[in-house]
Amino acid sequence: MTSQAAIIAAPARPAPWRVARDLLVLTKPRITLSSTLAAAAGLAAQGPGGFRASSLLALAGVSLTVAAACTFNMWLERDTDALMERTSARPLPAQRLEARAALGQALLLSLAGLAMVMIAGSVAAAGLSLAALLLYSFAYTPLKRITPAASLVGVIPGAMPPLIGAALLGTPSMLAWTLSVLLVLWQIPHLMAVALRLRDQYAVARLHTLLDWLGEARTRVLLRAGFAVLVPAALLPLLAGINHGSLWVGSAFSSLIALCGLVRSLTDGPSGFRTRWYVLATVLYVVPLIVGAIHAGLPGRLPPGQSEGKAATAVDAVHRDCETEQRVARM
């Protein structure tokens, strides 16, 4: 009877696909995807011909490193996640996975990702990837419990993917730097929109945001100012010397999204700023810019007026420069 009761009381082992799904959730797929695309935009900013097999392998390594940083974040915040309605159903606070499984996955992803970036990309890109991982996981994440300045620290790794992608091929181009500056400018209103949306939940978990310094009224004012800055800022990539239709279209769409956000923020009352709309608007802002930059760097996408022969010469020059810089970086 005792053995039968023990068998009945034993918890059922979860199905393998459920475990796999929870392990994937630990990597925050949306953040990992967006950061990987931003790195791809930086890679594309180096010019046509950058999307070679070795570069794509290194880009996959960047993606694994981002996934590792997100997993470390989930592991470190499992106790505060349990206090917030938005995050309480995640695998660790819901106890569907053990903490050691998350830590093991984070370590494995880190080692695999950084090795791939170093071998298939460059030492510089691997160094930047490691710096971003450490800043996000072990500076920004724990500082959220201590000071609102954590948000400013988090802006740094959030803006690094285009530079990491560009560094896979050599010295980052002006367009890659421009994309990183745009990500800095974008993150401030995005963080404010998230802080206004989740103010009560952050308070319960005792996590600090810029709202603690500014107060709700000033945060609303600065969110409006952020949208006002993002309207012309979307045109910055056009000043990088790349005359491509994809960049024009992407910049125009992003500028329009920021303009819609500005107009709505000028007419909304205090309660309107707590809706999900502003969070979605800031997220959507970067999509056309990133997609436009990637499309502009794809093979076979010739700028107006450039012939096939000139394009081939340019690609050969990019290959030669990148190979030279990679050899120098590995010395």
C-alpha positions in Angstrom: 0.0 0.0 0.0 2.8 2.4 0.9 4.6 1.9 -2.4 1.3 2.3 -4.3 0.6 5.6 -2.4 4.1 6.8 -3.2 3.6 6.1 -6.9 0.2 7.8 -6.9 1.6 10.9 -5.1 4.7 11.2 -7.3 4.4 14.2 -9.7 4.1 13.3 -13.4 7.2 14.0 -15.5 6.5 16.8 -18.0 6.5 15.9 -21.6 9.8 16.6 -23.5 8.2 19.2 -25.8 6.9 21.1 -22.7 10.4 21.2 -21.3 11.9 22.3 -24.6 9.2 25.0 -24.9 10.1 26.3 -21.4 13.8 26.3 -22.1 13.0 28.3 -25.2 11.0 30.8 -23.1 14.0 31.4 -20.9 15.8 32.9 -24.0 13.1 35.6 -24.4 12.7 34.8 -28.1 11.4 38.2 -29.1 14.3 40.0 -27.5 16.7 37.5 -29.0 15.2 37.9 -32.5 15.1 41.7 -32.4 18.8 41.9 -31.2 19.8 39.4 -33.9 18.1 41.4 -36.6 19.8 44.5 -35.3 23.2 42.7 -35.5 22.2 41.6 -39.0 21.5 45.3 -39.9 25.0 46.2 -38.6 26.5 43.4 -40.8 24.5 44.6 -43.8 25.7 48.2 -43.1 29.3 47.0 -44.0 28.2 46.8 -47.7 26.9 44.2 -50.1 28.5 40.8 -49.9 28.6 40.7 -46.1 26.1 37.8 -45.8 28.6 35.0 -46.5 28.4 31.5 -44.8 31.1 32.4 -42.2 29.3 35.7 -41.4 25.9 34.0 -41.0 27.5 31.4 -38.7 29.0 34.2 -36.6 25.6 35.9 -36.6 24.1 32.7 -35.2 26.7 32.9 -32.5 25.6 36.4 -31.7 22.0 35.1 -31.4 23.1 32.4 -29.0 24.9 35.0 -26.9 21.8 37.1 -26.7 19.8 34.1 -25.7 22.3 33.4 -23.0 22.1 36.9 -21.6 18.3 36.6 -21.5 18.5 33.2 -19.7 20.9 34.7 -17.1 18.4 37.5 -16.6 15.5 35.0 -16.1 17.7 33.0 -13.6 18.6 36.1 -11.6 15.1 37.5 -11.5 13.2 34.4 -10.7 12.2 35.6 -7.3 11.0 39.1 -8.4 9.3 37.5 -11.5 7.1 35.5 -9.0 5.8 38.8 -7.6 4.7 40.3 -10.9 1.5 39.3 -12.7 3.2 39.8 -16.1 6.0 37.3 -15.3 4.7 35.0 -12.6 3.8 32.3 -15.2 7.4 32.1 -16.5 9.0 28.6 -16.2 11.2 29.4 -13.1 8.7 31.2 -10.8 6.0 28.7 -11.9 8.5 26.0 -10.9 8.2 24.1 -14.2 12.0 24.2 -14.5 14.7 24.0 -11.8 17.0 27.0 -11.4 20.1 24.9 -12.1 18.7 23.9 -15.5 18.4 27.6 -16.4 21.9 28.3 -15.2 23.3 25.4 -17.2 21.6 26.5 -20.3 22.9 30.1 -19.9 26.4 28.8 -19.5 26.2 26.5 -22.5 24.7 29.1 -24.7 27.4 31.6 -23.6 30.3 29.3 -24.4 28.8 28.1 -27.7 27.8 31.6 -28.9 31.1 33.4 -28.0 33.1 30.5 -29.6 31.1 30.8 -32.8 31.5 34.6 -33.0 35.3 34.3 -32.4 36.0 31.5 -34.8 33.6 32.5 -37.7 33.7 36.3 -37.0 36.4 38.2 -35.2 37.9 38.7 -31.8 36.6 42.2 -31.7 33.0 41.0 -32.3 33.4 38.3 -29.6 34.7 40.9 -27.1 31.8 43.2 -27.8 29.4 40.3 -27.4 30.9 39.3 -24.1 30.7 42.9 -22.9 27.1 43.2 -23.8 26.3 39.9 -22.1 28.0 41.0 -18.9 26.5 44.4 -18.9 22.9 43.1 -19.4 23.1 40.1 -17.1 25.4 41.2 -14.3 25.1 45.0 -14.2 21.7 46.0 -15.5 19.8 43.1 -14.1 21.0 43.3 -10.4 21.0 47.1 -10.4 17.3 47.2 -11.1 16.9 46.2 -7.4 19.1 49.0 -6.2 18.8 52.2 -8.4 16.8 53.7 -11.3 20.2 54.2 -12.9 19.9 50.6 -14.0 17.8 51.7 -16.9 20.6 53.9 -18.2 23.1 51.1 -17.8 20.8 48.8 -19.8 20.8 51.2 -22.7 24.4 50.4 -23.4 24.0 46.6 -24.3 20.7 47.4 -25.9 22.5 49.6 -28.5 25.4 47.3 -29.2 24.0 44.7 -31.6 24.6 46.8 -34.8 28.2 47.4 -33.8 28.7 43.7 -33.0 27.3 42.7 -36.4 29.5 45.2 -38.2 32.6 44.1 -36.2 32.1 40.6 -37.6 33.6 42.0 -40.8 35.9 44.7 -39.5 35.7 48.4 -38.4 32.0 49.4 -38.1 30.8 51.7 -40.8 29.1 55.1 -40.3 25.7 53.5 -40.9 26.4 50.9 -38.2 27.3 53.6 -35.7 24.2 55.6 -36.8 21.9 52.5 -36.1 23.5 52.2 -32.6 22.9 55.9 -31.9 19.3 55.4 -33.0 18.9 52.5 -30.6 20.1 54.7 -27.8 17.6 57.4 -28.6 14.8 54.8 -29.0 15.3 53.0 -25.8 14.6 56.0 -23.5 11.0 56.5 -24.6 10.5 52.8 -24.8 11.7 52.3 -21.2 9.4 55.1 -20.1 6.4 53.6 -21.8 7.1 50.2 -20.2 7.6 51.9 -16.8 4.3 53.7 -17.0 2.5 50.6 -18.2 3.8 48.4 -15.4 4.3 50.9 -12.6 2.2 49.0 -10.1 3.8 45.6 -10.8 7.3 47.1 -10.6 6.4 48.6 -7.2 5.3 45.2 -5.9 8.5 43.6 -7.0 10.6 46.5 -5.7 12.3 47.0 -9.0 13.5 50.5 -9.9 12.8 52.5 -13.1 13.3 56.0 -14.3 9.8 56.7 -12.9 11.3 56.7 -9.4 13.4 59.7 -10.2 11.1 61.6 -12.5 7.6 60.9 -11.2 4.7 60.1 -13.5 4.0 63.6 -14.7 7.6 64.3 -15.8 7.8 60.8 -17.3 4.8 61.6 -19.5 6.4 64.9 -20.6 9.7 63.2 -21.5 7.9 60.4 -23.3 6.3 63.1 -25.6 9.7 64.7 -26.0 11.1 61.2 -26.9 8.6 60.8 -29.7 9.4 64.3 -30.9 13.1 63.4 -31.1 12.4 60.1 -32.8 10.5 61.7 -35.7 13.6 63.4 -37.3 16.0 60.8 -35.8 14.6 58.2 -38.1 16.2 60.1 -41.0 19.7 59.8 -39.6 20.6 56.7 -41.6 20.1 58.7 -44.7 23.1 60.9 -43.7 25.5 57.9 -43.6 26.2 58.1 -47.3 24.1 55.1 -48.3 21.6 56.1 -51.0 19.2 53.1 -51.1 15.5 53.0 -51.5 15.0 50.5 -48.6 16.6 53.0 -46.2 14.4 55.8 -47.4 11.3 53.7 -47.0 12.3 52.3 -43.6 13.2 55.8 -42.3 9.9 57.2 -43.6 7.8 54.5 -41.9 9.6 54.8 -38.6 9.3 58.6 -38.7 5.6 58.2 -39.3 5.2 55.8 -36.4 7.0 58.3 -34.1 4.8 61.1 -35.4 1.6 59.1 -34.5 3.0 58.5 -31.1 3.7 62.2 -30.6 0.2 63.2 -31.7 -1.5 60.7 -29.5 0.7 61.6 -26.5 -0.3 65.2 -26.9 -4.0 64.4 -26.7 -4.0 61.5 -24.2 -4.9 61.9 -20.5 -2.8 60.4 -17.7 -4.6 57.1 -17.8 -4.0 56.7 -21.5 -0.2 56.5 -20.9 -0.8 53.3 -18.9 -2.2 51.4 -21.9 -0.1 49.0 -24.0 -0.3 51.3 -27.1 2.8 53.3 -26.3 4.9 50.2 -25.6 3.8 48.7 -29.0 4.4 52.0 -30.8 8.0 52.2 -29.5 8.7 48.6 -30.4 7.3 49.0 -33.9 9.4 52.1 -34.5 12.7 50.2 -34.9 11.3 47.5 -37.2 11.2 49.5 -40.6 14.7 50.9 -39.9 16.2 47.5 -39.2 14.5 45.8 -42.1 15.4 48.6 -44.4 19.1 48.4 -43.4 19.2 44.6 -43.9 17.5 44.8 -47.3 19.9 47.5 -48.4 22.8 45.2 -47.7 21.5 42.0 -49.4 23.4 40.7 -52.4 21.9 41.8 -55.7 20.3 44.9 -54.2 21.9 47.6 -56.4 21.5 51.3 -55.6 20.0 53.4 -58.4 22.5 54.2 -61.1 25.0 51.5 -60.1 25.8 48.9 -62.7 26.4 45.2 -62.2 30.1 45.5 -62.8 30.5 48.4 -60.3 28.6 46.4 -57.7 30.9 43.3 -58.2 33.9 45.5 -57.9 32.5 47.0 -54.6 31.8 43.6 -53.3 35.3 42.4 -54.1 36.7 45.5 -52.3 34.6 44.8 -49.2 35.7 41.2 -49.2 39.4 42.2 -49.4 39.1 44.8 -46.7 37.2 42.5 -44.4 39.6 39.6 -44.8 42.6 42.0 -44.1 40.9 43.4 -41.0 40.0 39.9 -39.7 43.6 38.8 -40.1 44.9 41.9 -38.3 42.3 41.4 -35.5 43.3 37.8 -34.9 47.0 38.6 -34.6 
